[in-house]
């Protein structure tokens, strides 16, 4: 029987973590939380739960590093598929099974959530700058790597674990998904997008590391794309 793991990267999510996990555990039997050095009381809340697996990063390493830890965990523990979902309340745990089913139905390597593939009733209006940058990065990836993305950054995804074994991911920050896209395209992995509702609960949430400025963030994203290209082939 196929084994599926649902993983959540977490950093300072005290206000949402228990509510989100209560929902996630309704729809997934095996749940992993990667606590990326939280210092707001999130770690204590997680430690009280007995219905999840937890990996603690002693210090904050970055969103990409937390995702990479979940990839490694899925590989080491012989899972067949991995679903990743954010812990900020902006994703819908009820869709976890749909992602896993689509991965198996389509036979693809990655099912990637898209907040822009279709419109749902009650969708949020995305922050203008974030939508613009996402659109521009998706267009660049599509043009340069023959992808067909409408959302370059959605954290709601499903992966075939055999595909995860092929990645050599070194980016630790928010731009790690861009390195993943470059490598996935280079390795000719198959990607299917799945529409998910567009929900923004905290439009002011910081990217950290001086990346709240849109121009700086765009420059950083472009640098990561070029750096990822220059590192090919990675040899892993």
Secondary structure, DSSP 8 states (H G I E B T S, - for coil): ---EEEEEEESS-TTTHHHHHHHHHHH-SSEEEEEES--SSHHHHHHT-SSSEEEEESS---HHHHHHHHHHHHHHTT-SEEEE--SSS-S-GGGHHHHHHHHHHH--SEEEEESSSS--TT-----HHHHHHHHHHHHHHHHHH----S-S----EEEEHHHHTT------STTHHHHHHHHHHHTT--EEEEE-----S-TT----TTTTSHHHHHHHHHHHHHHHHHT-S---
